[in-house]
Amino acid sequence: MRFLIDECLTPLLVADAREAGHEARHVAHIGRAGWQDWNATRYAVTEDFVLVTNNAGDYRRLYAAEPLHPGLVILIPNIRRPLQRRLFRGALDQLAVAGEPVNQVLEVDLAGDEVIFALYDLAAQ
């Protein structure tokens, strides 16, 4: 899988994805810092990247308008870098089992100290 890490998240997630055998880019490292959400969506969809963000509301809406997309990973809580990495590593483990999240959203959240997941379909009808 290929991942595009949104600027609201730590660039260290790129290393986590690569360590798991995936291609990954952070928007700040490809000269796209400050992009509007719709620009990041268009780039991720066109270039076949699963977008990783913690901006749930905006990206759910944008991805719901896409008839076909490579997937969206949402880290629900707004948390510090070490916890972002823990949640993203959990997402990588979930996707290793579930497979490519085409037209799906994987939400990753915390319930106390436990990482929890919700995987659901999201595409334009």
Buried (B, 14 or more C-beta within 10 A) or exposed (E): BBBBBBBEBBBBBBEBBEEBEBEBBBBBEEEBEEBEBEEBBBBBBEEBBBBBBBBBEBBBEBBBEBEEBBBBBBBBEEBEEEBBBBBBBBBBEBBEEBEEBEBBBBBBBBEEEEBEBEBEEBBEE
